[in-house]
Every structure is written in C-alpha cells, then in structure tokens.
Amino acid sequence: MKLRIEQIKRIPKTSASSGKPYTSLSILSNGVWYSGFGNKDNQAWAPGQEVEVDVVQNGKYWNFTMPKADSNKPINSPILQQILDAVNRIEKKLSNPDEPPAFTDDQIYSMERMA
C-alpha cells in the first residue's frame, strides 16, 4: 500500500524481553497513524514522501512492515540491467558453445571501466 507521509516519529527504545535497542517508527498518513520498526530502508523517510509498505490492522491500531523483496520486479538500474543481460548471455553461451562471442575485448574493457 502506498502512503504519503504527513508526519513521522522515530523513538529509540529497548526491548523489554531481549534488552536489544530498536527504533519505533510511526507515520501519519490520511489522518491514520501506522506503527512499525525503523531500519536502513526507511531511515531517510520524511514528510511529503510517498512510501510503499504492507499494512495490517491489529485491533484499533494499524501496523506497517517493509515489503519483501520481489524477484519479479523490474530492475531500475542501468548498470544492474547490463550485468543481468551479460549473465544471461554467458548462460546462453555456456549452453551453446558454438555461438560467436557477445562482446569484443574492447567492449568488455569499456564495461570494466564503467563499474
């Protein structure tokens, strides 16, 4: 679910059962407070941003979790897409060794310099 952040609260806490520190994160969206845990993926969230979260109602409270990684999502990075394309070509080449090379040595050198 997409939520537009109106307000955000981060509160450092300590778990009563384990004694480990954590960050309680609450976001206000459309007049409803959603609670979850702060982590590296949401540490830069700020009011005005639209974020993707999974939400569940727990009694009168709403909780959110970060969406799980989806291996079917498209890759939004050009360099990662180039790497994926290269891996796919390598796999194809390994399954058909008579096919000519996909890249020249100059093209490979150029890609190494980009990384």
C-alpha contacts under 8 A as a table, 3 or more apart, distances in Angstrom:
res1	aa1	res2	aa2	distance
1	M	52	E	5.53
1	M	53	V	5.38
1	M	54	D	5.80
1	M	55	V	6.95
2	K	50	E	6.37
2	K	51	V	5.44
2	K	52	E	4.51
2	K	53	V	6.36
3	L	29	S	6.00
3	L	50	E	5.41
3	L	51	V	5.38
3	L	52	E	6.47
3	L	53	V	7.43
4	R	29	S	5.64
4	R	30	N	7.66
4	R	47	P	7.71
4	R	48	G	6.22
4	R	49	Q	5.61
4	R	50	E	4.15
4	R	51	V	6.36
5	I	8	I	6.89
5	I	27	I	6.17
5	I	28	L	5.89
5	I	29	S	5.27
5	I	46	A	6.84
5	I	47	P	4.82
5	I	48	G	5.35
5	I	49	Q	5.55
5	I	50	E	6.20
5	I	51	V	7.50
6	E	27	I	7.25
6	E	28	L	5.34
6	E	29	S	5.47
6	E	30	N	7.58
6	E	47	P	5.07
6	E	48	G	6.06
7	Q	27	I	5.72
7	Q	28	L	5.02
7	Q	29	S	7.41
7	Q	46	A	7.71
7	Q	47	P	5.43
8	I	25	L	7.32
8	I	26	S	5.73
8	I	27	I	4.49
8	I	28	L	6.35
8	I	46	A	6.77
8	I	47	P	6.55
9	K	24	S	7.94
9	K	25	L	5.74
9	K	26	S	5.12
9	K	27	I	6.46
10	R	23	T	6.33
10	R	24	S	5.73
10	R	25	L	4.72
10	R	26	S	6.63
10	R	38	G	7.29
11	I	23	T	5.54
11	I	24	S	5.08
11	I	25	L	6.55
12	P	21	P	7.10
12	P	22	Y	5.92
12	P	23	T	4.47
12	P	24	S	6.23
13	K	21	P	5.68
13	K	22	Y	5.42
13	K	23	T	5.86
13	K	24	S	6.75
14	T	19	G	5.70
14	T	20	K	5.45
14	T	21	P	4.22
14	T	22	Y	5.98
15	S	18	S	5.48
15	S	19	G	4.84
15	S	20	K	5.32
15	S	21	P	6.17
15	S	22	Y	7.18
16	A	19	G	5.59
22	Y	37	F	7.36
22	Y	38	G	7.35
23	T	37	F	5.74
23	T	38	G	4.93
23	T	39	N	7.52
24	S	35	S	7.29
24	S	36	G	6.19
24	S	37	F	4.96
24	S	38	G	5.93
25	L	35	S	5.80
25	L	36	G	5.21
25	L	37	F	5.15
25	L	38	G	5.24
26	S	33	W	6.47
26	S	34	Y	5.50
26	S	35	S	4.41
26	S	36	G	6.29
27	I	33	W	5.58
27	I	34	Y	5.30
27	I	35	S	6.60
28	L	31	G	6.13
28	L	32	V	5.46
28	L	33	W	4.43
28	L	34	Y	6.34
29	S	32	V	5.37
29	S	33	W	6.51
29	S	34	Y	7.72
32	V	62	W	7.97
33	W	61	Y	7.92
33	W	62	W	6.81
34	Y	55	V	7.93
34	Y	61	Y	7.46
34	Y	62	W	4.96
34	Y	63	N	5.04
34	Y	64	F	6.04
35	S	62	W	6.44
35	S	63	N	4.62
35	S	64	F	5.83
36	G	63	N	5.73
36	G	64	F	5.16
36	G	65	T	6.07
37	F	65	T	7.51
38	G	42	N	6.21
38	G	43	Q	6.43
39	N	42	N	5.61
39	N	43	Q	5.89
40	K	43	Q	5.29
41	D	44	A	7.61
42	N	45	W	5.40
45	W	49	Q	6.84
46	A	49	Q	5.95
52	E	66	M	7.57
52	E	67	P	7.21
53	V	64	F	6.13
53	V	65	T	5.86
53	V	66	M	5.14
53	V	67	P	5.57
54	D	64	F	5.45
54	D	65	T	5.24
54	D	66	M	6.14
54	D	67	P	5.72
55	V	62	W	6.82
55	V	63	N	5.64
55	V	64	F	4.37
55	V	65	T	6.50
56	V	62	W	5.85
56	V	63	N	5.45
56	V	64	F	6.41
57	Q	60	K	6.98
57	Q	61	Y	5.80
57	Q	62	W	4.45
57	Q	63	N	6.22
58	N	61	Y	5.16
58	N	62	W	5.89
58	N	63	N	7.00
59	G	62	W	7.89
70	D	73	K	5.58
75	I	78	P	7.87
75	I	80	L	7.01
75	I	81	Q	6.24
76	N	80	L	7.90
76	N	81	Q	7.63
77	S	80	L	5.26
77	S	81	Q	6.14
78	P	81	Q	5.03
78	P	82	Q	6.22
79	I	82	Q	5.02
79	I	83	I	6.29
79	I	115	A	7.89
80	L	83	I	5.00
80	L	84	L	6.14
81	Q	84	L	5.03
81	Q	85	D	6.06
82	Q	85	D	5.05
82	Q	86	A	6.10
83	I	86	A	5.03
83	I	87	V	6.15
84	L	87	V	5.09
84	L	88	N	6.17
85	D	88	N	5.10
85	D	89	R	6.23
86	A	89	R	5.04
86	A	90	I	6.15
87	V	90	I	5.00
87	V	91	E	6.15
88	N	91	E	5.12
88	N	92	K	6.16
89	R	92	K	4.99
89	R	93	K	6.01
89	R	102	A	7.11
90	I	93	K	4.94
90	I	94	L	6.06
91	E	94	L	5.14
91	E	95	S	6.32
92	K	95	S	5.17
92	K	96	N	6.17
93	K	96	N	4.92
93	K	97	P	5.38
93	K	98	D	7.88
93	K	99	E	6.52
93	K	101	P	7.85
94	L	97	P	5.61
96	N	99	E	6.08
101	P	104	T	7.20
103	F	106	D	7.97
103	F	107	Q	5.86
103	F	108	I	6.45
104	T	107	Q	5.24
104	T	108	I	6.47
105	D	108	I	5.16
105	D	109	Y	6.20
106	D	109	Y	5.08
106	D	110	S	6.13
107	Q	110	S	5.03
107	Q	111	M	6.30
108	I	111	M	5.16
108	I	112	E	6.27
109	Y	112	E	5.11
109	Y	113	R	6.37
110	S	113	R	5.24
110	S	114	M	6.50
111	M	114	M	5.09
111	M	115	A	6.55
112	E	115	A	5.41
